[in-house]
Amino acid sequence: MKPPDIQPVRVTILSRSYLLRRSGDPQEVERVAASVNELMLNIASRSPSADSTHIAVLACLHLADKLRQLETELGEFRERVDRKSGEFAEMLEQLIASAREG
C-alpha cells in the first residue's frame, strides 16, 4: 500500500504565516486554520493589550473546554444508545418468544 502524499499547506493565523505538511484534503487544514484564526482574532479584539502567547493560551483553553463538553455529550449519547439497544433487544426477545408460543 502506497503511503499518503504529504502536501505543504500554507495558512495564516494572527497575521503569521505557517507552512504545514498534511496528507489528505488541504482544504480541511485551511478550514481548521481559519476557524482557529477567527477564534484568536475574537479573543484579541477583547484583549487588545494581550500578546500572541496569551491569546493562544486562551484559545487553547476555549477549545479544550469545548472538547470536554463534546466528550461529555458523546458519553451521554452512548449511554442512551446502549440503554435503547438493551430495550430493543428485550422487546425482540419477547416478540420471538410470543411467536414461538403462538
C-alpha positions in Angstrom: 0.0 0.0 0.0 1.3 3.4 -1.0 1.9 5.9 1.8 -0.3 9.0 1.6 1.0 12.0 -0.2 2.2 14.7 2.1 1.4 18.2 0.8 2.5 21.5 2.1 -0.4 23.8 3.1 0.2 27.5 3.9 -2.2 29.0 6.5 -2.3 32.4 8.3 -3.1 32.7 11.9 -2.9 36.1 13.7 -1.1 37.6 10.7 1.6 34.9 10.9 2.1 32.5 8.0 2.6 28.8 8.8 3.6 26.1 6.4 2.0 22.8 7.5 2.6 19.4 6.0 -0.6 17.4 5.5 -1.9 14.2 4.0 -5.4 14.3 2.7 -7.5 17.3 1.8 -5.6 20.5 2.2 -8.9 22.5 2.3 -9.7 20.8 5.6 -6.5 22.2 7.1 -7.3 25.6 5.7 -10.9 25.5 7.2 -9.5 24.4 10.6 -6.8 27.2 10.5 -9.5 29.8 9.5 -11.5 28.7 12.5 -8.6 29.0 14.9 -7.7 32.4 13.3 -11.2 33.6 13.8 -11.2 32.5 17.4 -7.9 34.1 18.2 -8.9 37.4 16.4 -12.0 37.4 18.5 -10.0 37.0 21.7 -7.5 39.6 20.6 -10.3 42.1 19.9 -11.5 41.7 23.5 -8.0 41.9 25.0 -6.1 44.4 22.8 -3.1 44.5 25.2 -2.6 40.7 25.2 0.4 39.2 23.4 0.1 36.3 20.9 1.1 33.8 23.6 -1.6 34.9 25.9 -4.2 34.8 23.1 -3.0 31.3 22.1 -3.4 30.0 25.7 -6.9 31.5 25.9 -7.8 29.9 22.6 -6.4 26.5 23.7 -8.4 26.7 26.9 -11.6 27.6 25.0 -11.0 24.7 22.6 -10.2 22.3 25.4 -13.4 23.3 27.2 -15.4 22.8 24.0 -13.8 19.3 23.6 -14.6 18.4 27.2 -18.2 19.4 26.6 -18.4 17.3 23.4 -16.8 14.3 25.1 -19.4 14.6 27.9 -22.3 14.8 25.4 -20.8 11.8 23.5 -20.7 9.8 26.6 -24.3 10.6 27.5 -25.3 9.8 23.9 -23.5 6.4 24.1 -25.3 5.7 27.4 -28.7 6.4 25.8 -27.9 4.3 22.7 -26.8 1.4 25.0 -30.0 1.7 27.1 -32.2 1.8 24.0 -30.3 -1.1 22.4 -31.0 -3.1 25.6 -34.7 -2.2 25.5 -34.9 -3.2 21.8 -33.1 -6.5 22.4 -35.6 -7.2 25.2 -38.6 -6.4 23.0 -37.2 -8.5 20.2 -36.7 -11.5 22.6 -40.3 -11.0 23.8 -41.6 -11.0 20.2 -39.6 -14.1 19.3 -40.9 -15.9 22.4 -44.5 -15.0 21.7 -44.2 -16.0 18.1 -42.9 -19.4 19.2 -45.8 -19.8 21.6 -48.4 -18.8 19.1 
